[in-house]
Amino acid sequence: MRPQFYLLCARSGSESQSASRRLRPGSCVMMTPGLSGRLRYPMEMSSYLTVLLLVTLSSCQASLRNVTAELLGSEAHGKLAAFGDFNADKQTDLFIIRGGNELRIFMAEQKTTFFSPKVKLSLASEQLVITSVVPGDYNGDSQMDVLLTTVPHNQVNSEALLSAVIYWGQNQSLSINNKTPLNKTYLDEPLIMDFNGDLIPDIFGVTNESKMPLIIFGGNLSTSTMLNTKSQMFAPHSHAFIDLTGDFTADLFLTTLSDTKEIQFETWRNEGGHFPNYTFVIQKPKGVTVVGQSVFADFDGDGKQDHLLPACEDEKCLNSVIYLLKNGSKEWIPVLKDFGNKNTQWGFVPLAQPLTQSIPITLHIGDYNMDGYPDALAILKNTSGSNQQAFLLENIACPNSTCSRIFQVYWDLSDLNQIKDAVVATFFDIYEDGVLDIIVLSRGDSQDNYAINMLKNNFEADAYFVKVIVLSGFCSNDCPHQVKPFGVNQPGPYIMYTTVDANGYQKNASAGQLSQSAHLALQLPYNVLGLGRSANFLDHLFVGIPRPPGEKEIRRQEWTAIIPNSQLIVIPYPHQSPRSWSAKLYLTPSNIVLLTAITLIGVCVFILAIIGILHWQEKKADDREKRQEAHRFHFDAM
């Protein structure tokens, strides 16, 4: 409930007796009711504007509403594994694992805003358990396929090798018989990337045959070991395919082990479609015992991707911390160390065994309040108890000059705090309106099942955004088999914008699309970039895609004067000619537009009412004057 304030003023030449002090004539105080209903906390008039500002800010604070029953009904259970537009209707669908061996695709209904299970793929007869799901177009036919990694049912509680199989999408459906098993078994979940720049996803991972990463190229499914690395890959890895050098071409980030078996991070620069050697290596932060999943975000809004690392300083994660590695820097900076709330200490949930059934320490990134700075969702556990919840980490300005921005835990967030035993929390634009909502998975009635909780973001401050999705671009308007080019997930594209904020300063932000795919990364097939409360057009919006080996020309296109609160669907067709790329713009009206329209209509109605009243009065006066004229004429005639 929002706080209520009362303004109490004393008339000139008189005095007013308050509960705690006497008011001077002509002075005012701001009061708020206490628990007993009496007015308390008087404030001088000098604090009036400050209080009004606080009231305004309090009305813009975050709030959530649980809409699970409205959107999923009785189907709100299962393990959310991925997002993707399976039926190419510009609505994002949910890929959910049921019972460990069944994949269901919940289609988003455009008219009813409801998710219903339309596609079912069961592996029960094969005695397999699904460990990960990665949608993508693996053969370049502009239809979405699905890559599944599985383990035998009788080895689910052991460190078993992962098998991979691609189920080919055809006419918005999947068949148990229309598949291609990969003849390799993996030590860890693979990374889906575009190694050769043909905009067909490739599969990157370490098999049981060699410590060297193996690449299976999409399309012909040929294999190669083109990456010349001698480092052992760390599991669970947090590899990424994202631009870390600012040239709009995705680079390769690897989580590896050094010669002394210490965790380290390698950046392999994409040089003209080649990855000849690593260009940057950094060790984990000093004093860190447990390392979580690396994630990437433009943390301080400078247009470059930064490295965020959740970690623990002890095995039980009693002392947790989030580190930031600025792009181009070699110094780890803690952006969140205080996980204490009142008398309760919280921390990350350490990784359990076996790896195939556990969820690593992960941050899921998204701009919750659309201020242009990415926030995060994390699962924290009460270190003195068994309570485990999802919390929002808000990206705020640093209170002192020692840093730029930091994370702050949002401890009191309605509905989110009511979900107990949470295991995963991620952002998702449920209503396709550019506002990132929240989905939380919590433990269900069995170990391999989960309860799905969908929370609507009721953030009330009218901020602006731009929503960008980059497709594979194999066709534009004349696609074969009448396929709509609107929904194929594509790893590797990079987006950046420049604009001017409300204060006249230049503002930048950037994001990579589908840079990570393993261990429930749950990345969206689009990027929502917040613009804050500046309603200015975007001066420049840049989009770049990976390039093939030998091509030195950067594949990047620029659009200018992009309207805020719009969804931009970029079709890079043909790939080698960025000037020919097309962008489809879909506008999402903001609350200010709606309020302006309502106000305009209200003003028009009010003016029409005044005109009607004046017209009615004038008509009455004319009728009265006519009667008087008629009356005078009658007497004159006599």
C-alpha positions in Angstrom: 0.0 0.0 0.0 1.4 3.4 -0.9 2.0 5.9 1.9 -0.6 8.7 2.3 0.5 12.2 3.2 -1.6 15.2 4.5 -0.7 18.9 4.2 -1.7 20.9 7.3 -1.5 24.7 7.1 -2.3 27.5 9.6 -4.1 30.6 8.5 -2.4 33.9 8.7 -3.1 35.7 12.0 -4.0 32.5 13.7 -2.4 29.5 15.3 -3.0 25.8 15.0 -2.3 23.2 17.6 -0.8 20.0 16.2 -0.2 16.7 18.0 3.4 17.5 18.8 4.1 21.2 18.1 2.4 24.5 17.5 2.2 25.8 13.9 3.2 29.4 13.2 0.7 31.5 11.2 1.1 31.0 7.5 3.2 27.9 7.9 2.5 24.3 6.7 3.5 20.8 7.7 3.4 17.5 5.9 2.0 14.6 8.0 1.4 10.9 7.6 -0.9 8.7 9.7 0.7 6.4 12.2 -0.4 2.9 13.1 -2.9 4.3 15.6 -4.4 6.5 12.9 -3.1 9.7 14.5 -1.1 12.2 12.5 2.6 12.1 13.2 6.0 13.0 11.7 5.5 16.7 11.1 7.8 18.4 8.5 8.5 22.0 7.7 7.5 23.5 4.4 11.2 23.4 3.3 10.9 19.6 3.1 7.7 19.7 1.2 9.2 19.3 -2.2 11.5 16.5 -0.9 8.5 14.6 0.4 6.6 15.0 -2.9 9.7 13.7 -4.7 9.8 10.6 -2.4 6.0 10.1 -2.9 6.5 10.2 -6.7 9.4 7.8 -6.5 7.5 5.4 -4.2 4.7 5.2 -6.9 7.4 4.2 -9.4 8.8 1.3 -7.4 8.8 -2.2 -8.6 5.8 -4.4 -8.1 4.7 -7.8 -9.4 1.5 -9.7 -9.9 1.2 -13.4 -10.2 -0.6 -14.2 -13.5 0.3 -18.0 -13.6 -3.4 -19.1 -13.4 -4.4 -16.7 -16.2 -1.7 -17.8 -18.6 -1.0 -21.5 -18.0 -4.0 -22.6 -15.9 -3.5 -26.2 -14.8 -0.5 -26.6 -17.1 1.8 -24.6 -14.8 4.3 -27.4 -14.2 7.5 -28.7 -15.8 11.0 -27.5 -16.4 11.3 -24.4 -18.5 14.3 -25.2 -20.8 14.3 -22.6 -23.6 12.5 -19.8 -25.5 11.8 -19.5 -29.2 9.2 -18.5 -31.8 8.5 -22.1 -33.1 5.5 -21.2 -35.3 6.9 -17.9 -36.7 4.1 -15.7 -35.5 6.3 -13.0 -33.8 5.2 -14.4 -30.4 7.8 -16.2 -28.2 6.9 -19.8 -27.2 8.0 -21.8 -24.2 9.9 -25.1 -24.4 9.1 -27.1 -21.3 10.4 -30.5 -20.2 7.8 -32.8 -18.5 8.7 -35.8 -16.4 12.3 -35.7 -17.6 11.6 -37.4 -20.9 8.9 -35.3 -22.6 9.3 -32.0 -24.5 6.2 -29.8 -24.9 6.1 -26.5 -26.8 3.6 -24.0 -25.3 2.5 -21.7 -28.1 1.7 -18.1 -27.2 -1.8 -17.2 -28.3 -2.0 -13.8 -29.9 -5.6 -13.0 -29.2 -6.1 -14.6 -25.8 -2.6 -14.0 -24.2 -2.5 -17.6 -23.2 0.1 -20.4 -23.5 -1.2 -23.7 -24.6 0.8 -27.0 -25.3 0.6 -27.6 -29.1 3.6 -29.7 -29.8 4.6 -32.8 -27.9 7.8 -34.9 -28.3 8.1 -38.0 -25.9 11.3 -40.0 -25.4 9.7 -42.4 -22.9 10.0 -45.4 -25.2 13.7 -44.7 -25.7 14.4 -44.7 -21.9 16.1 -41.3 -22.1 16.1 -38.2 -19.9 16.3 -34.7 -21.5 19.0 -32.5 -20.0 18.9 -29.5 -22.3 16.9 -28.0 -25.1 18.3 -25.5 -27.7 16.0 -24.4 -30.5 17.6 -23.2 -33.8 17.6 -23.6 -37.6 20.3 -26.3 -37.9 19.8 -26.9 -41.7 19.1 -23.5 -43.0 15.5 -24.0 -44.2 14.1 -21.1 -42.1 12.2 -23.5 -40.0 13.0 -24.0 -36.3 14.5 -27.3 -35.3 15.3 -28.5 -31.8 18.6 -29.9 -30.4 18.2 -32.1 -27.3 20.9 -33.5 -25.1 20.0 -36.7 -23.2 21.3 -39.3 -20.8 20.1 -42.9 -20.3 17.4 -43.2 -17.7 19.4 -45.6 -15.6 22.4 -43.2 -15.5 20.7 -40.0 -14.6 22.2 -39.9 -11.1 25.8 -40.4 -12.3 28.3 -38.4 -14.3 27.0 -39.9 -17.6 28.1 -38.8 -21.1 25.5 -36.7 -23.0 24.1 -37.7 -26.3 22.8 -35.1 -28.7 20.1 -35.4 -31.4 18.5 -32.9 -33.7 14.7 -33.1 -34.3 13.9 -31.4 -37.5 11.0 -29.0 -37.6 8.6 -29.3 -40.4 5.4 -27.3 -40.9 5.5 -26.2 -37.3 5.7 -29.7 -35.9 8.2 -32.2 -34.5 8.2 -36.0 -35.2 10.0 -38.6 -33.1 11.1 -40.3 -36.4 12.4 -37.1 -38.2 15.7 -36.8 -36.4 19.4 -37.0 -36.8 21.5 -38.3 -33.8 25.0 -36.9 -33.6 27.5 -39.7 -33.4 29.4 -38.1 -30.6 28.9 -38.1 -26.8 29.7 -35.0 -24.8 31.4 -34.4 -21.4 29.2 -31.3 -20.9 26.4 -29.5 -22.5 27.5 -28.0 -25.8 27.6 -24.3 -26.8 25.5 -23.3 -29.9 27.4 -20.7 -31.9 28.1 -19.7 -35.5 31.7 -20.6 -36.0 32.0 -20.2 -39.8 29.6 -17.2 -40.1 27.1 -18.8 -42.4 24.2 -18.0 -40.0 23.5 -21.7 -39.4 24.1 -22.6 -35.8 27.1 -24.9 -35.1 27.6 -27.2 -32.1 30.8 -26.6 -30.0 31.7 -29.0 -27.2 34.2 -31.5 -25.8 33.5 -35.2 -26.6 34.8 -38.3 -24.8 37.2 -38.9 -27.7 39.5 -35.9 -27.2 40.1 -33.0 -24.9 40.1 -30.7 -27.9 36.8 -29.0 -28.5 34.9 -30.5 -31.5 32.8 -28.4 -33.9 29.9 -29.9 -35.7 28.9 -27.4 -38.5 25.2 -26.9 -39.1 23.8 -27.8 -42.5 26.0 -30.8 -43.6 26.8 -31.7 -39.9 30.5 -32.1 -40.8 33.0 -32.1 -37.9 36.2 -30.2 -37.3 38.7 -29.3 -34.5 39.6 -25.9 -35.9 40.2 -24.3 -32.5 43.8 -24.8 -31.6 43.5 -24.8 -27.8 45.5 -26.9 -25.3 43.5 -25.9 -22.3 41.1 -28.3 -20.6 37.5 -27.1 -20.6 36.0 -26.6 -17.2 32.6 -28.2 -16.4 30.1 -26.8 -15.9 31.3 -24.3 -18.5 30.0 -20.9 -19.2 31.3 -20.5 -22.8 29.9 -17.6 -24.7 29.8 -16.4 -28.4 29.6 -12.6 -28.1 31.5 -9.5 -29.3 34.0 -8.6 -26.7 36.3 -6.4 -28.9 33.8 -3.8 -30.3 34.0 -4.8 -34.0 30.4 -6.2 -34.2 31.7 -9.6 -34.9 31.1 -12.3 -32.2 34.2 -13.6 -30.4 34.6 -16.8 -28.4 34.8 -16.8 -24.6 35.9 -20.1 -22.9 35.9 -21.3 -19.3 39.1 -23.4 -19.0 41.6 -24.8 -16.5 45.1 -23.7 -16.3 48.1 -26.0 -16.0 47.7 -25.8 -12.2 44.0 -26.7 -12.5 42.9 -23.2 -11.6 39.8 -21.8 -13.3 40.6 -19.2 -15.9 38.8 -17.4 -18.7 40.0 -17.1 -22.3 38.9 -14.7 -25.0 39.5 -15.8 -28.6 39.2 -12.8 -31.0 37.4 -13.3 -34.2 39.9 -12.1 -36.8 38.2 -12.1 -40.2 36.2 -15.2 -39.5 39.2 -17.0 -37.9 40.1 -17.8 -34.3 43.8 -18.1 -34.5 44.8 -17.8 -30.9 43.5 -16.5 -27.6 44.0 -12.8 -27.1 43.2 -12.4 -23.4 43.4 -14.7 -20.4 42.5 -13.9 -16.9 42.4 -16.0 -13.7 39.5 -16.2 -11.4 39.3 -13.6 -8.6 41.6 -14.1 -5.6 40.0 -15.8 -2.6 37.2 -17.3 -4.7 36.5 -21.0 -4.0 33.3 -21.7 -5.9 32.9 -20.1 -9.4 29.5 -19.6 -10.9 28.4 -19.1 -14.5 29.9 -16.1 -16.3 27.4 -13.7 -17.9 27.8 -10.7 -20.1 26.1 -7.3 -20.1 26.7 -3.7 -20.7 26.7 -3.1 -17.0 27.5 0.7 -17.0 26.0 1.7 -20.3 29.2 2.5 -22.2 28.3 0.4 -25.3 30.8 -2.5 -24.4 30.1 -5.9 -22.9 31.3 -6.5 -19.4 32.0 -9.8 -17.6 29.9 -10.5 -14.5 30.9 -13.5 -12.3 28.9 -14.8 -9.3 31.2 -16.6 -6.9 31.6 -17.8 -3.3 34.6 -17.4 -1.0 33.9 -20.7 0.7 32.6 -24.2 -0.2 29.2 -23.6 1.4 28.7 -20.1 -0.1 28.3 -18.5 3.3 30.2 -15.5 1.9 29.0 -14.8 -1.6 30.1 -12.0 -4.0 29.5 -10.8 -7.6 32.5 -9.6 -9.5 32.7 -7.3 -12.5 35.5 -7.3 -15.1 35.3 -4.2 -17.2 35.8 -4.7 -21.0 39.6 -4.3 -21.5 40.4 -4.3 -17.8 42.3 -7.0 -15.8 41.0 -6.1 -12.4 38.0 -7.8 -10.8 35.7 -5.3 -9.1 33.1 -6.5 -6.5 29.7 -5.0 -7.3 27.8 -6.9 -4.6 29.2 -8.3 -1.4 26.5 -7.5 1.2 24.0 -10.3 1.1 22.6 -9.6 4.5 19.0 -8.5 5.1 18.3 -7.4 8.7 19.5 -10.3 10.8 19.5 -12.9 8.0 22.5 -13.7 5.9 21.9 -15.0 2.3 24.2 -16.5 -0.2 24.3 -18.4 -3.5 23.3 -22.0 -3.7 26.4 -24.2 -4.3 26.4 -26.7 -7.1 25.2 -30.2 -6.2 26.1 -33.5 -7.8 25.5 -35.0 -10.3 26.1 -32.3 -12.9 23.4 -33.6 -15.2 20.7 -32.8 -12.7 22.1 -29.8 -10.9 21.8 -26.1 -11.7 25.0 -24.0 -11.4 25.1 -20.5 -9.8 23.7 -18.3 -12.5 22.6 -14.7 -13.0 19.9 -14.0 -15.5 20.2 -10.5 -17.0 17.5 -8.1 -18.1 16.6 -4.4 -17.8 13.7 -4.7 -15.4 13.0 -0.9 -14.9 14.1 0.1 -18.5 16.6 2.7 -17.2 19.2 1.6 -19.7 21.2 -0.4 -17.1 20.8 -4.2 -16.9 19.5 -5.7 -13.7 19.7 -9.4 -12.7 17.8 -12.2 -11.1 19.6 -14.6 -8.7 18.6 -17.6 -6.5 19.8 -17.0 -2.9 19.6 -19.4 0.1 19.3 -18.5 3.8 22.7 -19.6 5.1 21.2 -20.3 8.5 18.2 -22.2 7.2 16.7 -24.0 4.3 14.7 -21.2 2.7 15.6 -20.6 -1.0 14.2 -17.7 -3.0 14.6 -15.7 -6.1 15.7 -12.0 -5.7 15.9 -9.1 -8.0 19.3 -7.4 -8.1 18.9 -3.8 -9.2 21.6 -2.0 -11.0 22.1 1.4 -9.2 24.6 4.2 -9.3 27.5 3.7 -6.8 27.0 5.8 -3.6 30.6 6.9 -3.6 33.4 7.7 -6.0 35.2 4.4 -5.7 33.0 2.7 -8.4 30.6 3.5 -11.2 27.6 1.2 -10.6 26.7 -1.7 -8.3 24.0 -4.3 -7.6 21.6 -3.8 -4.8 19.3 -6.7 -3.6 15.6 -5.8 -3.8 14.7 -7.7 -0.6 11.0 -6.7 -0.5 9.3 -7.4 -3.7 5.7 -8.7 -3.5 4.7 -12.0 -4.9 8.4 -12.9 -5.8 9.1 -13.3 -2.1 6.1 -15.6 -1.7 7.6 -18.3 -4.0 9.5 -20.8 -1.8 12.1 -23.3 -2.9 12.9 -21.4 -6.1 15.6 -22.9 -8.3 15.7 -20.7 -11.4 14.4 -17.2 -12.2 14.6 -15.5 -15.5 13.2 -12.5 -17.4 10.6 -12.9 -20.2 8.3 -10.4 -22.0 5.1 -12.2 -21.4 2.7 -9.7 -23.1 5.1 -8.7 -25.9 4.9 -5.1 -24.8 8.6 -4.5 -24.2 8.3 -4.8 -20.4 10.4 -7.7 -19.0 8.3 -9.9 -16.7 9.7 -12.7 -14.5 9.3 -16.5 -14.6 10.4 -18.5 -11.6 10.8 -22.3 -11.4 10.3 -23.8 -8.0 10.5 -27.3 -6.7 7.4 -29.3 -7.5 6.0 -32.6 -6.2 9.0 -34.6 -7.5 12.7 -34.2 -8.2 12.4 -34.1 -12.0 9.4 -31.8 -12.0 9.0 -28.1 -11.2 6.2 -25.5 -10.7 6.1 -22.6 -13.1 5.3 -19.1 -11.7 4.8 -16.2 -14.1 4.9 -12.7 -12.6 3.8 -9.6 -14.4 6.0 -6.6 -14.1 3.8 -3.7 -12.9 6.6 -1.1 -13.0 4.6 2.2 -13.2 7.2 4.7 -14.3 6.7 5.3 -18.1 10.1 4.5 -19.4 11.0 3.7 -23.0 12.7 0.8 -24.8 13.7 -0.7 -28.1 13.2 -4.4 -28.7 15.5 -5.9 -31.4 15.5 -9.4 -32.9 17.9 -10.5 -35.6 16.9 -13.4 -37.8 19.0 -15.7 -39.9 18.2 -13.9 -43.2 18.1 -16.8 -45.6 15.1 -15.2 -47.2 13.2 -12.0 -47.0 9.7 -11.9 -48.5 9.9 -14.9 -50.9 10.7 -17.7 -48.5 10.4 -21.3 -49.7 7.4 -23.4 -48.5 5.7 -20.1 -47.6 7.8 -19.9 -44.4 7.5 -16.6 -42.5 11.0 -15.2 -41.7 10.1 -14.1 -38.2 11.2 -16.7 -35.6 14.4 -18.6 -36.1 16.8 -18.1 -33.1 20.2 -17.0 -34.3 23.3 -16.9 -32.0 25.9 -14.2 -32.5 24.3 -11.0 -33.7 25.4 -7.8 -31.8 23.2 -4.7 -31.2 24.2 -1.3 -30.0 22.4 2.1 -29.9 23.4 5.7 -29.3 21.0 8.4 -28.3 20.7 11.6 -26.2 19.1 11.3 -22.7 16.8 13.9 -21.2 19.7 15.9 -19.8 21.4 16.2 -23.2 24.1 13.7 -22.6 25.0 10.9 -25.1 23.8 7.5 -24.0 25.0 4.1 -25.3 23.9 0.5 -24.7 24.7 -2.8 -26.3 23.7 -6.5 -26.1 24.5 -9.8 -27.7 21.8 -12.2 -29.0 21.8 -15.7 -27.7 25.4 -15.7 -26.6 25.0 -18.7 -24.3 23.0 -21.8 -24.5 24.1 -24.3 -21.9 23.0 -25.0 -18.3 19.6 -23.3 -18.4 21.0 -20.0 -19.8 17.4 -19.2 -20.7 18.3 -16.4 -23.0 15.6 -14.7 -25.0 15.6 -14.7 -28.8 15.5 -10.9 -28.7 17.0 -8.1 -26.7 15.1 -5.4 -24.9 17.2 -2.3 -24.4 16.0 0.3 -21.9 16.1 4.0 -22.9 15.1 5.5 -19.5 12.6 8.3 -19.5 14.0 10.0 -22.6 11.4 10.0 -25.4 14.0 11.0 -28.0 14.5 9.1 -31.2 17.5 6.7 -31.3 20.2 8.5 -33.2 21.9 5.3 -34.3 21.1 1.6 -34.0 23.8 -0.7 -35.2 23.4 -4.4 -35.9 26.3 -6.8 -36.7 26.4 -10.5 -37.6 29.3 -13.0 -37.7 31.3 -13.2 -40.8 32.8 -16.3 -42.6 36.5 -17.1 -42.7 38.5 -14.9 -45.0 36.0 -12.1 -45.1 37.6 -8.9 -43.7 34.6 -6.7 -44.3 32.6 -6.2 -41.1 28.9 -7.2 -41.6 27.2 -4.2 -39.9 24.3 -2.0 -40.8 23.1 1.2 -39.2 19.6 2.6 -38.9 18.8 6.1 -37.7 15.9 7.9 -36.1 14.4 4.7 -34.6 11.1 5.4 -32.8 11.2 4.5 -29.0 8.9 1.8 -27.8 9.2 -0.1 -31.0 10.1 -3.7 -31.9 12.7 -4.0 -34.7 12.9 -7.3 -36.6 16.1 -7.3 -38.6 16.4 -9.6 -41.7 20.0 -9.6 -42.8 19.3 -10.6 -46.4 21.6 -11.1 -48.3 24.3 -11.6 -45.7 27.2 -10.1 -47.6 25.3 -6.9 -48.4 24.4 -5.0 -45.2 23.0 -2.1 -47.2 20.3 -4.4 -48.5 19.2 -5.6 -45.1 15.6 -4.9 -44.1 14.1 -4.0 -40.8 10.4 -4.3 -39.9 9.3 -1.9 -37.3 6.4 -2.6 -34.9 5.3 0.2 -32.6 4.2 -0.4 -29.0 2.4 2.7 -27.6 3.5 3.7 -24.2 1.4 4.8 -21.3 2.1 8.4 -22.0 0.7 8.0 -25.5 -2.5 6.4 -24.1 -2.8 9.1 -21.4 -2.2 11.8 -23.9 -4.9 10.4 -26.1 -7.3 10.1 -23.2 -6.5 13.6 -22.1 -7.0 14.9 -25.6 -10.4 13.1 -25.9 -11.4 14.4 -22.5 -10.5 18.0 -23.5 -12.4 17.7 -26.7 -15.4 16.3 -24.9 -15.2 19.1 -22.4 -14.9 21.8 -25.1 -17.8 20.2 -27.0 -19.9 20.2 -23.8 -19.1 23.9 -23.3 -20.0 24.7 -26.9 -23.2 22.7 -26.6 -24.2 24.5 -23.4 -23.4 27.9 -24.9 -25.2 27.0 -28.1 -28.2 25.8 -26.0 -28.2 29.1 -24.0 -27.9 31.1 -27.2 -30.8 29.2 -28.8 -32.9 29.9 -25.7 -32.1 33.6 -25.9 -32.9 33.7 -29.6 -36.3 31.9 -28.9 -37.0 34.4 -26.1 -36.1 37.3 -28.3 -38.3 36.0 -31.2 -41.2 35.6 -28.8 -40.8 39.2 -27.6 -40.6 40.4 -31.2 -43.7 38.5 -32.1 -45.4 39.9 -29.0 -44.5 43.5 -29.9 -45.7 43.0 -33.4 -49.0 41.8 -32.1 -49.6 44.8 -30.0 -48.5 47.2 -32.7 -51.0 45.6 -35.0 -53.8 46.5 -32.6 
